[in-house]
Amino acid sequence: MLVCFCMFPPELPHNSRIFEALLATLTYMPTIYQAHRIRNEKGKKMKKIMLALLVSGVIYADQQPVPFDQTAYLWSRTFAEVMQLANKKHYKIANLEEAMIKAIDAFLSHLDPHSSFLDPKTYKLMLDQTSGQFFGIGIVIDNTRKPKDKYLTIVDTIPDGPSDKAGIKPLDKIIEIDGQPLEGMSTEEATTKLKGQRNTSVHVKVLRENHPDLIPFDIIRDVIKEQNSMSFHIKSHNIYYISLNMFTENAVKQIAKLLQQSTQKPYKGLILDLRNNSGGLLTAAIDIASLFLDKGSLVVVTKDKNGKEIERYATKKDPIANNKLPIFILINNYTASAAEILGACLKTHSEELAKKDPRNQKSLVFLVGTNSFGKGSVQEVIPVSNNCAAKITTSLYFPNNTDIQGEGIKPDFEAERTFPPTEQMQWFTKHYGREKALNNYIKTSEQEKETDKKEEAKKSNEPTRWIERAKEMLQTDNQLREAISLINLLSVFQGLCPDKVCNRTKAIVQLKNSHITHDKLDIEEIKL
């Protein structure tokens, strides 16, 4: 048996040689060492194998990891060798550029789940999205989709956007774009295909619940001005509600405008909905925090891989929100990144104020819902050649010095989201288990009038717009109702026993003692 190995220079190569190995056409001529024929004696055999491995640099006596530069240089040469072999030997190379892009992306995505390589189309798409204006079809998609999924779920449509006008509905599932199935396609690739030049058409096929066939749509791309926030005044309880789906420059302006309007008359509290918010611009999160916190308040710090602090971000403006009114923040497992920074920052500042000044009722902030995603890493998008970019995790962030990486933010009041019955269950309930489900049931004169009114209402109903659909969804939102109940209960306590809810810590204790939450019930059997 022969033992062969490669002998590389023992000196650490310079960084430039990594790129030389990739860019140059290498004539790979390693020095081959041929070992003597290994005898049957186990001891001599093992010695020769260990000697070969030690000389080649595979095993080190002190078991220290190989330096990055050396490993990168060695494998860059291997990569260049494989490319040269493919060029000489492969029958037909179809798309070398795409193969190179996927190879670089495979390297970066293997480092951590959030690092990746952005090809020219994806990079441009990302720049367009963060500016808040782009040419697309006007849909809100499910960002948790995996490449193996055969469809792309539409969470909602942008008001009066191309898809809304074409007849696309929430929860429709796109399974094909311009004749190409979505199975095996990344979400970034899918969204890139949906976007393009203004006034051009994209053909999609969607799967709709309770519809037997695929539905084709030809949608004309147009300018989409995203409505990053949605706000309502819940008049029946005198509570303001703000929903934020992405952190952009437009979102800051929209929330600031709403807060200014809300200060014109008194109200019980504010609900900030950060559910399904996957993040966005860090600067936008800091600017939104400035609307609620005192000037100079710490928002977030970033630290490198050695734990050294890199940057500190603090608020730079005076707040405009009424800090004497409670804020209830809705979160769930899709609340991530910049959304977690804002939620954790507001919560921890409220905790610190409760410890510093227990009788100060300012900045009462509470979290309602389920544990957040737990993304505490920072990605830097660095432009590279060929109009591409590398998205690399460069540090971890700590909202107001709080570690959330992998753990997320725990809500003060846990409430799992429940959804309304499916159409099948609604049909079953309507047609079974009730007197009126029976044929020829007796109707009173008043019931006949009500039936006539309902039939007239069905005829006069126009297709509901996006904002109307949002209102309908909020009507059955149990987490929102949980927050409303807590605000109302807190308002009662502030009037009857203000000392028991004078700060965040006391208020949580009082509210949990008086409000049935989703915490585990302590149930004991009574034997009779």
C-alpha angles and dihedrals in degrees: 000000000000124000112207128183141163123251115212127184110279092221117094107255121236117258092248090064090066089064093039088058091052099041101039124074100245125212096210106213107158120185107254120213117197116205122213117262107284114242124222093256107108094213096056091042093054092046093055093048092048091047091052092049094047094050092048091054096242095119127033124200092228093044091232116161116258111258115258095241093052095047092046091050094049095048094040087062089050091049091050090048091053091050090051091049091049090051092052102035111025114104096224128350105209105187116003094173093057091046091053092049091051092047093054091044090051090055095049096041090052090061093063138331094263103048116091145148118255117212118211095270095045092045092052090046091054092051091049093049096051091050089058097233128085144135110266145115099273108247136139109223136200104259093194092072117127125216091246090061112105095216144037113231117221108219093186145330128248111252111269091352124142095270093045090053093044092055103256111155134205113272092025110141120222109214100167136032119193090339096310118116117231096226108118092010119121120235090245091055091048094050090046090056091049091055127064145116118350117267092015121127130239122194117216136174119211136194113222127193114257091009113116098206137046112264118223122212132184106204125189113222116232142161109298117202103193120225096216094181135039122197137189139174108226095212097185089064101021093238128139120225127199124183118195119190101174139011109241137138089262091054092058092053093046095051093044090053092050093048091052090052093046093056091064092083135019121266137173101245150317129259115204110194113206097160115135089009107140095187132250132188117015090211089057091054090051092048092050090049087054089062090063108027132066117265112275095026114148112249105174143338127208124215132192128230090279093054092253115146112247106175139005119205120197135170115272103189138060114260122254099192120097100255093192091070122078122255120210113194119203114214137169140173090286093057101108148157113349090015090057090048091056095043096046092043095053092044096050093046089053089051092049092050090051090055095042098046111011094187097050109107094193122119102014102181125176133177122222129186131035135328114293125242098266102227107156099161130107121220123202118204107215120188114230135177125300091040090287132125138209117226105204132177103237105167148349124255127220115199104223086342093305119137111227101156108133092349105067126193120310115221120236089222115033116214124165115214115250121196131215118261118281120257089258092054091046090052091048092050091048096051102035138048097025136093092234090057090068120093116260095004113176114265124197120222091257092053091052090054091050090051091053091050092052092050091051091048091053091053094049096045114114122204108285117246127227096266091049091051089051090054091050092051092050090054089067097036106120094187091055090049089050090056092046091052091050093050091050091048092048090050090054092050092048088058099041105031110008093168091066093056101031093122139019096264095051092041092056092052093048094046094048091050091052104034128065105233132178092268116127112278118232102228124180126186119241111214113214 
